Amino acid sequence: MTSGTQDAAATAGQGGRAEIAALVDHTLLKPEATTADVEALVAEARSLGVLAICVSPSFLPLQGTGDLVVATVCGFPSGKHASEVKAAEAARAVADGAQEVDMVVDVGALREGREDDVRADVAAVRAAVPAPLVLKVILETAALTDEEVVAGCRAAEAAGADYVKTSTGFHPAGGATEHAVALMARTVGGRLGVKASGGIRTAAQATAMVAAGATRLGLSGSRAVLDGLPAGDAASGGVRA
């Protein structure tokens, strides 16, 4: 995890709007999303002052993003893709301008105790997303036991990932929880970032996730969350250059 992310996470503990915005991936991954929807997402992200946007890879490359970080997904949302397919999807996304890739692991492999297979899966995508590009690994924690979450974190770290992430937001078992975030944060011990995503719709939920150890937040309703936070000493948003 970069020192900049650590600093942002530390200041976000103060609960200010700008500090939380600095951790947000403003996200649109709905299958029915249109080009106009993505253009509106980019404009809203810039007006809110968030860190990043996350969109489906078919929308890449993007225009008019300014200094927003551009993120996308691969193996999404099921993770039930051959590692070679995930790697190829990630490589194409990088060629199309993605700076960060959020990949989904084979959740069933974690449930079966195949940690080495999960590590190899992540390593294949890591090879397609070399540093300083950022790789986040989605575990789908609501579908896993605590032991399986820990195993997923170990596999992601061993394969060289930058973040572990709770959820796709599409699984019927649910999204991020404070318990899962805290468990992941303890497991990676600051060596990786922790992204909380899925079902975070209020300012109280967002700040609770950060307090539990999240260093990045995946939000589709970013404005509603940020509007519920105090402006603090920093400017509360503003168009990013």
Backbone bond lengths (Angstrom), bond angles and torsions (degrees), N, CA, C in turn:
res aa  C-N    CA-C-N  psi(-1)  N-CA   C-N-CA  omega(-1)  CA-C   N-CA-C  phi
1 M - - - 1.457 - - 1.516 108.99 -
2 T 1.329 117.53 135.94 1.455 120.78 -176.27 1.517 110.59 -74.10
3 S 1.341 115.95 157.50 1.455 120.22 178.72 1.525 110.64 -64.29
4 G 1.350 116.93 -33.16 1.457 119.69 178.22 1.510 111.88 -62.56
5 T 1.338 116.69 -41.04 1.457 120.21 177.79 1.513 110.75 -66.27
6 Q 1.348 117.17 -40.00 1.449 120.63 178.39 1.522 110.61 -62.54
7 D 1.338 116.70 -42.10 1.456 120.09 179.36 1.519 110.86 -64.23
8 A 1.347 116.27 -42.90 1.456 119.54 179.86 1.512 111.11 -63.64
9 A 1.338 116.44 -40.90 1.454 120.16 179.09 1.519 111.24 -63.75
10 A 1.331 116.34 -38.55 1.454 119.81 -179.68 1.523 111.59 -65.39
11 T 1.345 116.29 -45.24 1.450 118.88 -179.46 1.514 111.67 -71.52
12 A 1.337 117.67 -26.70 1.462 120.23 178.95 1.508 111.33 -64.08
13 G 1.328 116.49 -23.51 1.454 119.80 177.33 1.510 111.87 -60.56
14 Q 1.362 117.97 -20.00 1.451 121.73 176.92 1.523 111.34 -73.65
15 G 1.324 118.48 -15.93 1.453 121.50 173.99 1.505 115.59 83.18
16 G 1.339 119.30 10.25 1.448 120.81 -179.71 1.511 112.08 -76.19
17 R 1.326 115.59 154.19 1.462 120.76 -177.83 1.527 112.07 -60.42
18 A 1.320 117.13 -48.66 1.463 119.76 -177.45 1.525 111.22 -64.60
19 E 1.327 116.58 -36.76 1.462 120.03 -179.02 1.526 111.37 -67.39
20 I 1.315 117.39 -41.45 1.469 120.09 177.16 1.521 110.26 -69.59
21 A 1.333 117.19 -40.19 1.471 120.32 179.02 1.518 111.50 -56.61
22 A 1.335 116.74 -32.86 1.466 121.39 -178.83 1.522 112.94 -68.77
23 L 1.335 117.33 -6.91 1.465 121.73 178.42 1.529 112.87 -108.30
24 V 1.329 117.28 -0.71 1.470 120.69 -166.94 1.522 112.88 -92.36
25 D 1.339 114.79 130.93 1.458 123.55 163.27 1.530 106.23 -97.19
26 H 1.317 117.22 104.57 1.466 122.85 -179.95 1.527 106.92 -76.00
27 T 1.322 117.15 118.04 1.465 121.13 -159.42 1.521 113.38 -120.87
28 L 1.331 115.31 138.69 1.464 122.48 171.46 1.521 107.92 -140.87
29 L 1.336 115.66 106.03 1.465 120.92 -178.68 1.524 112.20 -127.52
30 K 1.317 117.24 15.33 1.462 120.39 178.94 1.527 110.38 -65.02
31 P 1.327 117.81 137.67 1.461 119.37 -178.65 1.522 113.42 -64.46
32 E 1.317 116.91 -23.59 1.469 119.83 -178.96 1.528 112.79 -89.62
33 A 1.322 118.26 4.44 1.461 121.46 -178.74 1.530 111.33 -61.15
34 T 1.319 115.74 144.51 1.464 122.63 179.84 1.525 109.92 -112.79
35 T 1.330 115.42 169.74 1.458 120.33 175.87 1.519 111.10 -58.48
36 A 1.332 116.44 -39.74 1.462 120.01 178.54 1.527 110.92 -63.66
37 D 1.316 117.18 -37.33 1.463 120.67 177.54 1.522 110.94 -62.30
38 V 1.326 116.41 -42.08 1.469 120.27 -179.56 1.520 110.46 -68.46
39 E 1.316 117.45 -39.96 1.466 119.72 176.49 1.530 110.61 -60.41
40 A 1.330 116.33 -40.16 1.466 119.93 177.59 1.527 110.80 -66.94
41 L 1.329 117.47 -36.71 1.463 121.70 177.36 1.523 110.76 -60.79
42 V 1.329 116.23 -46.20 1.464 120.81 -179.75 1.529 110.02 -61.48
43 A 1.316 116.84 -45.52 1.462 120.14 -179.54 1.524 110.86 -63.01
44 E 1.330 116.62 -42.39 1.458 119.65 179.63 1.522 111.24 -66.35
45 A 1.327 116.83 -40.46 1.460 120.63 179.23 1.520 110.86 -59.90
46 R 1.319 116.70 -43.09 1.460 120.24 179.64 1.523 111.00 -65.99
47 S 1.321 117.41 -38.59 1.465 119.79 -179.80 1.520 111.88 -70.25
48 L 1.328 117.40 -29.23 1.466 121.67 -179.11 1.519 112.76 -83.28
49 G 1.313 117.48 -19.16 1.454 119.97 -178.68 1.514 114.19 75.87
50 V 1.339 117.38 28.73 1.464 120.17 179.31 1.523 110.35 -77.84
51 L 1.323 115.18 170.17 1.459 120.13 -178.02 1.518 112.57 -75.51
52 A 1.361 116.40 -46.69 1.463 120.17 -166.28 1.513 111.53 -144.20
53 I 1.328 114.40 164.22 1.458 121.65 167.96 1.523 107.33 -120.71
54 C 1.334 115.97 149.39 1.462 121.47 177.90 1.517 108.58 -131.34
55 V 1.337 116.09 120.34 1.459 122.38 -176.65 1.522 109.98 -133.62
56 S 1.301 115.54 166.20 1.462 120.72 176.13 1.528 110.11 -65.20
57 P 1.335 117.84 147.52 1.469 120.10 -174.07 1.514 114.36 -64.20
58 S 1.321 117.61 -22.54 1.468 119.26 -179.72 1.522 112.61 -67.69
59 F 1.335 117.72 -15.29 1.469 120.83 178.76 1.521 113.00 -88.33
60 L 1.306 117.03 -6.22 1.469 120.43 178.91 1.530 110.48 -81.71
61 P 1.344 118.13 150.12 1.462 127.85 -5.13 1.520 112.09 -76.29
62 L 1.342 115.53 157.08 1.456 122.17 -179.81 1.517 110.24 -103.30
63 Q 1.323 114.67 155.63 1.459 121.42 177.54 1.524 109.46 -117.05
64 G 1.318 115.78 151.03 1.457 120.72 171.51 1.508 114.92 71.92
65 T 1.327 117.21 27.65 1.465 119.57 -177.05 1.524 113.40 -84.85
66 G 1.332 117.90 -9.89 1.452 119.06 -179.07 1.514 111.10 59.36
67 D 1.337 117.22 -131.86 1.453 119.92 179.89 1.525 112.95 -98.45
68 L 1.321 116.51 16.02 1.464 119.69 173.30 1.529 110.07 -64.22
69 V 1.313 116.54 140.74 1.462 121.27 170.65 1.528 107.77 -75.40
70 V 1.326 116.49 135.42 1.467 121.31 -179.50 1.530 109.08 -102.79
71 A 1.324 115.34 119.25 1.461 121.69 179.19 1.524 110.06 -119.94
72 T 1.322 115.40 156.52 1.456 121.49 176.47 1.524 108.96 -146.29
73 V 1.322 116.38 -174.19 1.465 121.63 -177.26 1.523 109.83 -125.01
74 C 1.349 115.80 159.99 1.462 120.17 169.46 1.529 109.33 -145.08
75 G 1.332 114.72 151.69 1.453 119.81 -174.06 1.516 111.93 63.35
76 F 1.315 116.28 28.23 1.463 122.94 -169.61 1.524 111.42 -100.79
77 P 1.346 118.62 139.91 1.462 127.13 -2.36 1.525 115.09 -98.41
78 S 1.332 118.86 -2.21 1.465 119.98 -170.00 1.517 114.14 -86.36
79 G 1.330 117.08 -29.01 1.460 119.94 -173.68 1.515 114.03 76.00
80 K 1.322 117.23 -0.91 1.464 121.76 -175.99 1.526 111.10 -90.83
81 H 1.316 114.81 58.02 1.455 122.86 178.66 1.513 108.22 -125.26
82 A 1.316 116.76 148.95 1.466 119.51 173.14 1.520 109.19 -59.76
83 S 1.320 115.92 145.55 1.465 119.85 -178.95 1.518 111.79 -57.45
84 E 1.333 116.73 -36.26 1.457 120.40 179.47 1.527 111.13 -63.81
85 V 1.320 116.62 -35.24 1.466 120.68 178.78 1.523 109.95 -69.98
86 K 1.327 116.77 -43.61 1.465 119.87 176.99 1.529 110.79 -59.98
87 A 1.320 116.19 -44.15 1.463 120.10 -179.12 1.523 111.14 -63.38
88 A 1.327 116.67 -41.42 1.466 120.02 179.09 1.521 110.90 -65.56
89 E 1.319 117.00 -40.38 1.458 121.03 178.21 1.525 110.13 -63.17
90 A 1.339 116.20 -42.87 1.462 120.41 179.64 1.516 111.25 -65.53
91 A 1.333 117.29 -42.33 1.462 121.18 179.74 1.526 110.94 -61.44
92 R 1.324 116.68 -41.96 1.471 119.96 178.23 1.534 110.26 -64.31
93 A 1.324 116.62 -40.36 1.460 119.99 179.57 1.521 111.33 -62.63
94 V 1.327 116.16 -42.23 1.466 120.39 178.13 1.528 109.95 -62.98
95 A 1.321 117.05 -43.74 1.465 120.52 177.92 1.520 111.59 -60.90
96 D 1.336 116.04 -27.99 1.458 121.50 179.91 1.525 112.75 -91.55
97 G 1.324 117.62 8.37 1.451 120.34 171.47 1.508 117.33 108.35
98 A 1.332 117.75 2.39 1.467 118.60 178.31 1.522 110.12 -68.52
99 Q 1.323 115.58 133.80 1.464 121.46 176.08 1.525 111.94 -99.02
100 E 1.327 115.93 -19.28 1.457 122.13 178.71 1.524 108.93 -138.96
101 V 1.324 115.73 143.96 1.458 121.51 178.61 1.528 108.68 -128.79
102 D 1.329 115.52 127.59 1.457 122.39 175.98 1.526 107.66 -103.65
103 M 1.334 117.17 107.64 1.462 121.36 -177.30 1.524 110.52 -100.54
104 V 1.333 115.36 151.42 1.461 121.13 176.32 1.522 108.99 -103.03
105 V 1.321 116.23 129.62 1.455 119.83 176.00 1.517 110.13 -78.52
106 D 1.335 115.79 169.55 1.461 121.42 170.72 1.523 106.93 -78.09
107 V 1.326 115.42 100.04 1.463 120.64 -175.75 1.533 110.80 -61.62
108 G 1.324 116.15 -36.25 1.459 119.69 178.04 1.516 112.59 -61.68
109 A 1.331 116.46 -34.78 1.464 119.58 177.94 1.519 110.96 -64.14
110 L 1.329 117.17 -38.84 1.462 119.44 175.26 1.522 111.15 -65.02
111 R 1.316 117.11 -40.68 1.463 120.27 -179.81 1.529 111.80 -65.45
112 E 1.335 115.76 -27.35 1.468 120.53 178.95 1.530 112.78 -89.38
113 G 1.326 116.82 0.47 1.446 120.32 179.03 1.514 114.65 79.49
114 R 1.341 117.92 18.47 1.467 121.46 -177.94 1.530 110.63 -91.03
115 E 1.313 115.35 63.52 1.461 121.22 -176.95 1.525 112.00 -61.00
116 D 1.322 117.29 -38.02 1.463 119.56 179.87 1.526 111.84 -64.06
117 D 1.330 116.58 -36.35 1.461 119.57 177.90 1.530 111.06 -67.16
118 V 1.321 115.91 -37.77 1.465 119.85 177.80 1.522 109.78 -66.20
119 R 1.328 116.71 -42.61 1.465 119.95 177.44 1.522 110.83 -58.96
120 A 1.324 117.62 -43.60 1.459 121.11 -179.85 1.529 111.18 -65.38
121 D 1.310 116.74 -36.97 1.465 121.85 177.83 1.520 110.20 -62.11
122 V 1.324 116.42 -47.83 1.461 120.72 179.27 1.527 110.56 -64.95
123 A 1.334 116.47 -40.30 1.465 120.04 -179.44 1.520 111.77 -62.19
124 A 1.319 117.13 -35.84 1.467 120.56 178.73 1.524 110.89 -63.18
125 V 1.323 116.48 -41.13 1.464 119.65 178.75 1.522 110.85 -74.21
126 R 1.321 116.88 -36.66 1.464 119.90 176.95 1.530 111.21 -57.30
127 A 1.332 116.69 -37.99 1.464 120.23 179.04 1.524 111.47 -63.66
128 A 1.325 116.50 -29.39 1.461 121.15 179.20 1.525 112.43 -86.99
129 V 1.330 116.10 -12.59 1.470 122.14 -178.20 1.532 107.33 -128.10
130 P 1.336 117.09 70.00 1.462 119.71 -174.15 1.525 112.21 -72.19
131 A 1.328 115.93 150.16 1.463 120.61 174.23 1.534 109.04 -58.10
132 P 1.329 118.39 144.30 1.460 127.60 12.15 1.525 115.47 -86.64
133 L 1.325 118.83 7.89 1.460 119.71 171.46 1.527 108.54 -61.93
134 V 1.317 116.01 154.36 1.467 121.53 -171.21 1.524 110.61 -109.04
135 L 1.334 115.98 132.60 1.463 122.67 177.07 1.520 109.85 -115.84
136 K 1.332 115.23 123.88 1.466 121.97 175.39 1.526 108.30 -111.97
137 V 1.323 116.23 142.14 1.465 121.76 -174.03 1.524 109.37 -116.82
138 I 1.330 115.67 114.53 1.467 122.16 -178.56 1.525 109.26 -86.49
139 L 1.336 115.81 122.71 1.463 121.34 -176.62 1.522 113.56 -97.27
140 E 1.312 118.51 -20.72 1.476 123.65 -173.04 1.534 109.56 59.62
141 T 1.337 113.92 62.11 1.462 121.00 -169.99 1.521 114.28 -62.13
142 A 1.329 117.91 -29.05 1.464 119.56 -178.67 1.519 112.40 -65.75
143 A 1.328 116.79 -18.78 1.462 121.19 179.93 1.530 112.17 -96.62
144 L 1.341 117.61 4.78 1.459 121.76 -172.95 1.526 111.52 -122.27
145 T 1.323 115.79 156.17 1.458 121.01 168.92 1.524 109.08 -78.13
146 D 1.316 116.42 167.77 1.460 119.51 177.07 1.525 111.24 -58.83
147 E 1.326 116.40 -41.22 1.470 120.17 -179.79 1.522 110.73 -62.72
148 E 1.323 117.15 -38.24 1.464 120.83 179.21 1.525 111.47 -70.48
149 V 1.337 117.03 -35.33 1.465 120.51 175.34 1.522 110.25 -62.92
150 V 1.319 116.71 -45.10 1.465 120.75 178.53 1.527 110.24 -60.84
151 A 1.338 117.16 -43.31 1.465 120.55 178.82 1.523 110.69 -62.16
152 G 1.320 117.48 -40.40 1.460 120.76 177.97 1.518 112.02 -63.38
153 C 1.322 116.54 -40.37 1.468 120.12 177.05 1.526 110.86 -63.99
154 R 1.324 116.33 -42.65 1.471 119.63 178.60 1.516 111.10 -61.27
155 A 1.328 116.83 -43.72 1.458 120.95 -179.06 1.522 110.96 -64.46
156 A 1.326 116.55 -42.51 1.465 120.29 179.68 1.523 110.75 -62.88
157 E 1.318 116.82 -44.16 1.463 119.82 179.87 1.522 111.27 -65.44
158 A 1.327 116.83 -43.18 1.467 120.08 -179.21 1.523 111.90 -62.19
159 A 1.330 116.32 -29.84 1.462 120.83 -179.00 1.522 113.07 -87.17
160 G 1.333 117.47 -1.97 1.458 120.45 174.94 1.510 115.76 92.15
161 A 1.339 118.14 18.27 1.460 120.51 178.88 1.522 110.93 -67.70
162 D 1.325 115.50 159.89 1.464 121.78 179.03 1.522 112.89 -95.94
163 Y 1.326 116.35 -30.73 1.464 122.27 -178.87 1.521 109.76 -139.06
164 V 1.325 115.04 153.00 1.460 121.18 160.93 1.529 106.86 -109.73
165 K 1.310 115.42 146.58 1.464 121.28 -172.89 1.518 109.05 -131.70
166 T 1.325 116.60 143.21 1.462 119.79 -173.70 1.521 113.37 -68.76
167 S 1.320 118.26 -50.81 1.466 119.44 -158.61 1.522 113.04 -152.80
168 T 1.330 114.12 157.38 1.461 120.53 170.87 1.523 111.62 -80.98
169 G 1.330 116.25 -27.00 1.457 120.89 -171.42 1.508 112.72 86.88
170 F 1.346 117.01 0.78 1.464 121.56 -177.75 1.523 112.72 -113.23
171 H 1.326 119.33 -6.43 1.459 121.33 -175.58 1.529 110.50 -83.63
172 P 1.327 117.60 135.97 1.467 119.31 -178.55 1.523 114.05 -64.70
173 A 1.340 117.95 -17.70 1.464 120.20 179.18 1.522 112.38 -71.67
174 G 1.332 117.02 -18.57 1.455 119.67 176.95 1.510 113.34 123.05
175 G 1.342 114.83 -173.55 1.456 121.48 -176.08 1.506 112.70 -116.05
176 A 1.324 115.65 -140.18 1.457 121.27 -175.17 1.524 111.54 -72.10
177 T 1.319 115.53 145.99 1.461 122.42 170.83 1.520 108.65 -132.04
178 E 1.322 115.64 154.67 1.460 119.45 176.99 1.530 110.71 -59.67
179 H 1.336 115.78 -38.26 1.472 119.64 -179.59 1.522 110.91 -60.88
180 A 1.319 116.63 -47.66 1.469 119.74 -178.93 1.524 111.07 -64.15
181 V 1.325 117.07 -42.69 1.458 120.35 -179.71 1.531 110.45 -62.14
182 A 1.320 116.63 -45.01 1.466 120.05 179.85 1.527 111.32 -63.26
183 L 1.333 116.86 -40.69 1.461 120.87 178.32 1.527 110.82 -63.04
184 M 1.308 117.02 -45.01 1.457 121.22 179.08 1.531 110.67 -63.52
185 A 1.325 116.38 -43.34 1.465 120.00 -179.40 1.526 110.92 -62.51
186 R 1.327 116.69 -41.57 1.467 119.34 177.66 1.524 110.91 -64.11
187 T 1.309 116.56 -38.47 1.463 120.59 -175.93 1.524 111.86 -68.93
188 V 1.327 116.78 -43.24 1.474 118.98 -177.36 1.518 112.26 -86.42
189 G 1.313 117.49 -16.22 1.452 121.52 170.47 1.513 116.09 56.40
190 G 1.331 117.71 33.04 1.453 120.68 179.60 1.521 114.40 83.86
191 R 1.327 116.78 -5.95 1.481 119.75 179.14 1.524 110.99 -75.57
192 L 1.324 117.60 -28.76 1.459 124.70 174.02 1.519 107.67 -123.11
193 G 1.323 115.88 158.02 1.445 120.19 170.32 1.514 110.45 -80.06
194 V 1.323 115.91 166.40 1.464 122.53 178.29 1.526 107.93 -127.99
195 K 1.338 115.90 120.79 1.457 120.61 178.51 1.523 109.84 -106.18
196 A 1.316 115.51 123.30 1.456 122.05 174.65 1.520 108.39 -95.57
197 S 1.322 115.97 129.26 1.460 119.95 -176.46 1.521 109.45 -152.47
198 G 1.319 115.94 144.47 1.457 121.24 177.54 1.513 111.92 104.48
199 G 1.332 117.04 105.90 1.460 121.51 174.19 1.510 115.68 82.68
200 I 1.344 118.10 11.09 1.466 120.83 178.85 1.517 107.49 -90.52
201 R 1.323 116.45 105.19 1.464 120.18 -170.90 1.524 113.92 -122.25
202 T 1.334 117.78 -8.54 1.455 120.10 -177.52 1.524 110.60 -128.59
203 A 1.328 115.52 161.05 1.459 120.72 176.98 1.524 110.76 -60.65
204 A 1.327 116.72 -39.79 1.466 120.07 -179.76 1.523 111.00 -62.41
205 Q 1.327 117.44 -41.86 1.457 120.34 178.26 1.536 110.69 -64.54
206 A 1.316 116.86 -42.60 1.464 120.22 -178.38 1.521 111.07 -63.10
207 T 1.311 117.26 -47.64 1.461 119.69 -178.78 1.522 111.27 -67.49
208 A 1.330 117.47 -31.98 1.470 120.26 176.43 1.518 110.78 -65.86
209 M 1.324 117.19 -38.49 1.468 120.43 178.38 1.525 110.98 -65.54
210 V 1.332 116.72 -40.45 1.454 119.94 178.38 1.528 110.03 -66.38
211 A 1.317 116.72 -41.01 1.462 120.02 177.87 1.523 111.37 -62.26
212 A 1.337 116.43 -32.16 1.465 120.98 179.90 1.521 112.54 -76.36
213 G 1.339 117.30 -15.71 1.456 119.95 177.75 1.511 116.20 129.95
214 A 1.339 118.38 2.69 1.465 120.49 179.22 1.522 110.39 -70.02
215 T 1.334 115.41 135.64 1.464 121.63 176.44 1.527 111.71 -111.97
216 R 1.318 116.44 -0.55 1.460 123.18 174.21 1.522 106.87 -151.21
217 L 1.337 116.04 147.59 1.461 122.26 -179.87 1.520 109.52 -125.94
218 G 1.322 117.30 128.16 1.451 121.97 172.84 1.521 108.94 -96.54
219 L 1.331 116.80 114.70 1.464 121.80 -174.99 1.524 110.22 -129.89
220 S 1.320 115.97 134.71 1.463 119.53 170.64 1.527 110.56 -95.26
221 G 1.322 116.88 -27.98 1.461 121.62 177.74 1.519 110.98 -106.07
222 S 1.319 116.12 56.83 1.464 120.60 -173.05 1.526 112.71 -61.77
223 R 1.324 117.34 -39.47 1.461 119.05 -177.33 1.520 111.48 -61.85
224 A 1.320 117.45 -44.71 1.462 120.15 -179.52 1.522 111.10 -61.68
225 V 1.336 116.51 -40.15 1.465 120.32 178.52 1.524 110.34 -65.41
226 L 1.317 117.47 -50.69 1.458 120.88 -175.33 1.526 112.24 -68.12
227 D 1.330 116.91 -32.27 1.461 119.39 178.51 1.524 111.85 -67.38
228 G 1.320 116.85 -18.09 1.458 120.62 178.17 1.511 113.98 -88.79
229 L 1.328 117.42 3.59 1.467 122.00 -177.26 1.514 111.14 -107.65
230 P 1.340 117.19 150.01 1.466 119.56 176.19 1.519 110.59 -69.09
231 A 1.321 116.09 148.75 1.458 120.40 -179.16 1.518 111.53 -66.50
232 G 1.322 118.50 -32.54 1.462 121.71 -179.38 1.519 110.52 70.62
233 D 1.332 115.03 -161.81 1.467 120.09 -177.91 1.519 112.41 -79.95
234 A 1.383 114.64 -25.86 1.460 118.04 -177.48 1.519 109.84 -84.01
235 A 1.305 116.09 164.66 1.468 120.82 176.51 1.512 108.98 -64.76
236 S 1.335 115.99 139.74 1.457 120.51 -175.25 1.507 110.75 -91.28
237 G 1.328 115.38 72.67 1.456 119.37 177.33 1.517 111.04 99.52
238 G 1.328 115.64 -153.73 1.463 120.75 -175.95 1.494 110.55 117.76
239 V 1.315 116.45 151.04 1.459 120.97 -176.01 1.523 109.78 -66.38
240 R 1.352 114.78 130.12 1.451 119.94 176.66 1.530 108.43 -80.55
241 A 1.331 116.60 144.41 1.461 121.53 -175.10 1.512 111.65 -62.92
